[in-house]
Amino acid sequence: MLVERATGLADKINRYEKLKAAASQAKMLRTRGEQLRQAGTSLADVRTILERFDAAGISANFIASNSDDLIEKAGTLKDLVRADPTVLADPPFDLKYAFIDRLLGISTFAADVVGKAWSSYVASHGASGSSEVLDALAKLPQFQISVARIRKSRQGIEELSKRTPTDPLKAIENLDELVAEHRAAWSELKADGIPNTVIVFLRACADNGALLSELTDEVRKWLETRDLLNAFRVRIG
């Protein structure tokens, strides 16, 4: 009787261990499957963004490094899983660090490259002009409303540059609108009692820069008397 009970207990323990091992393997397979899905989704999202940026005329110049090795590993894994899905629990290479993490790293790097490409595009197509000039003009009551309008459009452009758009064509439209508003605000800059030569000079500074010849004696004197001359810089080219 004792022997039979011991044998029965041993069988139960053996079955328990097998079930435990099977459960552990199933958990590992679920984890691996979720990791692979996450990596696949991340790569698909980045590919979509790269294609949209290319269609919008913004080149991200992204090239994935060591992609041949990853392609080879993906092919090997695909063939093995087709024959036996449980191979994911114990693949022939470190699935997480040698494959999944590298795929996620490519996605992260690509997203960073796209973000920098967008920031560069906004910087080259956005509004120009010195913040020091605006700070100086803001001290004059006659210009405060115009300066507030200019700053609002600039802030909108700055915020736009910080977010990588999922729809770059729409984002470019928004950028163009903000730039147009910025230019309009500068072109409409005026105030009673301010010489026209000063207005022309200030508008030119906000665009591509004023010519040195536009800094006439009248303009220079007006700036000096209001302690604004040091807000301007000479640039060659």
Phi and psi in degrees as a GROMACS rama.xvg file:
@    title "Ramachandran Plot"
@    xaxis  label "Phi"
@    yaxis  label "Psi"
@TYPE xy
-64.2834  -39.8575  LEU-2
-64.7341  -42.0326  VAL-3
-63.1336  -42.4108  GLU-4
-65.165  -40.5361  ARG-5
-63.641  -41.0035  ALA-6
-65.0474  -42.8501  THR-7
-63.0748  -40.9573  GLY-8
-64.5855  -40.4354  LEU-9
-62.767  -39.3563  ALA-10
-64.1149  -42.2762  ASP-11
-64.1375  -42.379  LYS-12
-62.9411  -40.4626  ILE-13
-63.4108  -44.312  ASN-14
-64.34  -39.8682  ARG-15
-61.3447  -44.5724  TYR-16
-63.2156  -38.7989  GLU-17
-65.8263  -43.4116  LYS-18
-63.9782  -40.415  LEU-19
-62.7333  -43.3669  LYS-20
-65.1303  -40.3839  ALA-21
-65.4018  -40.6338  ALA-22
-64.8731  -40.2177  ALA-23
-64.358  -41.137  SER-24
-66.1917  -40.4672  GLN-25
-62.9937  -40.4352  ALA-26
-63.6444  -42.2045  LYS-27
-63.1067  -41.3298  MET-28
-64.0325  -40.6426  LEU-29
-63.6626  -42.1062  ARG-30
-62.9512  -46.9002  THR-31
-61.9408  -42.6434  ARG-32
-61.7953  -42.2832  GLY-33
-66.5168  -39.2829  GLU-34
-63.4628  -41.347  GLN-35
-67.3663  -39.5717  LEU-36
-64.2383  -41.109  ARG-37
-61.8473  -45.0803  GLN-38
-64.2626  -41.9084  ALA-39
-63.7851  -43.0055  GLY-40
-63.9088  -42.3673  THR-41
-61.6622  -44.538  SER-42
-65.7116  -39.6911  LEU-43
-64.4821  -41.0181  ALA-44
-63.4586  -44.484  ASP-45
-65.6955  -40.4607  VAL-46
-60.8874  -41.4389  ARG-47
-61.5011  -44.5623  THR-48
-63.3282  -43.3451  ILE-49
-60.5817  -41.9599  LEU-50
-65.204  -40.3571  GLU-51
-67.3033  -40.2792  ARG-52
-65.8656  -39.741  PHE-53
-63.302  -41.2531  ASP-54
-66.3499  -28.6674  ALA-55
-84.6564  -2.46981  ALA-56
86.1437  16.3349  GLY-57
-110.988  109.911  ILE-58
-87.5677  124.76  SER-59
-89.8639  -15.6282  ALA-60
50.8744  50.9884  ASN-61
-98.9745  130.896  PHE-62
-132.556  122.273  ILE-63
-75.6158  128.02  ALA-64
-85.5137  148.536  SER-65
54.9909  33.8738  ASN-66
-71.3799  -27.8601  SER-67
-60.2305  -41.6989  ASP-68
-64.5474  -40.2504  ASP-69
-68.5423  -38.5016  LEU-70
-62.7347  -41.1183  ILE-71
-63.9262  -43.9213  GLU-72
-63.8295  -39.6505  LYS-73
-62.8846  -41.5195  ALA-74
-64.9544  -42.353  GLY-75
-62.0393  -45.8444  THR-76
-64.5197  -39.6201  LEU-77
-61.4422  -45.0183  LYS-78
-64.7572  -41.3614  ASP-79
-67.2185  -42.5406  LEU-80
-67.1474  -35.4913  VAL-81
-61.4522  -36.3312  ARG-82
-81.1244  -37.4954  ALA-83
-156.426  100.861  ASP-84
-57.7631  -26.3314  PRO-85
-69.6852  -6.98149  THR-86
-63.0352  -20.5408  VAL-87
-61.5126  -26.4599  LEU-88
-72.8487  -23.6721  ALA-89
-149.465  69.4132  ASP-90
-71.9669  166.719  PRO-91
-74.1807  -4.46221  PRO-92
-142.787  165.936  PHE-93
-67.8419  100.788  ASP-94
-61.8659  -42.2198  LEU-95
-72.3881  -56.1391  LYS-96
-81.1639  -32.2125  TYR-97
-92.7551  -7.98199  ALA-98
-134.914  -65.5477  PHE-99
-62.8767  -49.6124  ILE-100
-62.52  -33.5251  ASP-101
-69.733  -37.017  ARG-102
-64.5357  -44.293  LEU-103
-64.7332  -34.3729  LEU-104
-64.4659  -38.3618  GLY-105
-62.7726  -43.3103  ILE-106
-62.072  -44.339  SER-107
-63.8621  -44.4754  THR-108
-64.7655  -41.8849  PHE-109
-62.8682  -42.379  ALA-110
-62.606  -37.9363  ALA-111
-66.7437  -41.4908  ASP-112
-63.2094  -42.9555  VAL-113
-63.9863  -42.1458  VAL-114
-61.0265  -41.9882  GLY-115
-68.0774  -36.5276  LYS-116
-63.4474  -39.7761  ALA-117
-68.4093  -43.8983  TRP-118
-61.0617  -39.8051  SER-119
-65.2055  -40.1173  SER-120
-62.7153  -45.911  TYR-121
-63.3374  -40.5677  VAL-122
-62.5476  -36.9375  ALA-123
-85.7174  -20.2544  SER-124
-112.913  -5.6266  HIS-125
-84.4043  -161.68  GLY-126
-81.1138  147.674  ALA-127
-116.839  -178.815  SER-128
119.343  152.945  GLY-129
-84.677  131.841  SER-130
-69.1097  -30.317  SER-131
-63.7249  -36.8815  GLU-132
-64.0726  -44.4831  VAL-133
-62.7046  -42.3426  LEU-134
-60.1444  -39.4166  ASP-135
-68.839  -44.3939  ALA-136
-66.758  -29.8655  LEU-137
-65.3307  -19.1846  ALA-138
-74.9143  -16.2875  LYS-139
-95.8124  122.323  LEU-140
-54.3205  -33.4053  PRO-141
-64.3175  -25.6851  GLN-142
-105.833  -1.54965  PHE-143
-61.92  -39.5251  GLN-144
-66.5203  -45.0022  ILE-145
-64.3054  -41.1582  SER-146
-63.4416  -40.4354  VAL-147
-62.0436  -39.214  ALA-148
-66.7752  -42.2769  ARG-149
-64.0727  -44.0428  ILE-150
-64.5617  -35.6451  ARG-151
-62.5872  -44.4786  LYS-152
-68.2893  -37.1213  SER-153
-64.0148  -41.6515  ARG-154
-63.1301  -39.4877  GLN-155
-62.3529  -40.5239  GLY-156
-66.4675  -41.8143  ILE-157
-63.0255  -43.5955  GLU-158
-64.4921  -37.2641  GLU-159
-63.8574  -36.1278  LEU-160
-71.3325  -20.6946  SER-161
-82.9825  -16.4724  LYS-162
-113.983  120.266  ARG-163
-71.6984  116.75  THR-164
-75.6885  144.749  PRO-165
-81.6799  -19.7923  THR-166
-124.226  84.9064  ASP-167
-61.8463  -32.5006  PRO-168
-62.2002  -44.0725  LEU-169
-66.5166  -39.316  LYS-170
-64.2271  -37.1745  ALA-171
-64.9194  -39.248  ILE-172
-60.6782  -44.698  GLU-173
-62.4508  -40.5661  ASN-174
-63.1851  -45.0074  LEU-175
-60.4614  -38.8152  ASP-176
-65.0052  -42.9787  GLU-177
-66.8544  -39.6378  LEU-178
-65.4323  -40.6594  VAL-179
-62.8906  -40.4632  ALA-180
-65.0668  -39.3977  GLU-181
-63.3489  -45.5624  HIS-182
-65.9342  -39.7477  ARG-183
-62.9958  -40.548  ALA-184
-63.3325  -40.495  ALA-185
-70.9437  -40.1249  TRP-186
-66.5983  -26.3487  SER-187
-94.5455  6.72838  GLU-188
-65.0433  120.402  LEU-189
-162.557  160.655  LYS-190
-160.631  145.737  ALA-191
-64.3303  137.733  ASP-192
84.2169  -0.736756  GLY-193
-97.1015  124.477  ILE-194
-55.8808  144.89  PRO-195
-62.7265  -33.9981  ASN-196
-62.6833  -33.7859  THR-197
-69.0977  -43.6608  VAL-198
-61.2907  -44.8813  ILE-199
-61.437  -42.579  VAL-200
-63.1377  -44.9274  PHE-201
-64.9641  -41.3024  LEU-202
-63.5192  -40.8658  ARG-203
-64.3224  -38.4805  ALA-204
-62.9064  -33.3538  CYS-205
-77.1236  -19.0407  ALA-206
-91.4971  -105.068  ASP-207
-103.129  8.02814  ASN-208
104.684  143.872  GLY-209
-86.3887  149.061  ALA-210
-72.4035  151.221  LEU-211
-61.3308  -30.1278  LEU-212
-66.9981  -20.7747  SER-213
-79.7597  -12.089  GLU-214
-85.027  72.5112  LEU-215
-73.1826  170.488  THR-216
-59.4048  -38.2489  ASP-217
-64.1071  -44.7667  GLU-218
-65.3789  -44.6158  VAL-219
-61.9071  -44.1871  ARG-220
-63.8405  -41.2147  LYS-221
-63.236  -41.9983  TRP-222
-67.7367  -42.0807  LEU-223
-64.3225  -42.2825  GLU-224
-66.9347  -17.8351  THR-225
-110.092  12.7081  ARG-226
56.393  41.8932  ASP-227
-111.747  -9.6119  LEU-228
-61.4586  -38.0853  LEU-229
-71.8806  -5.40332  ASN-230
-80.8159  -7.83584  ALA-231
-109.05  148.784  PHE-232
-128.668  146.975  ARG-233
-88.8561  130.187  VAL-234
-126.981  133.798  ARG-235
-91.3405  133.505  ILE-236
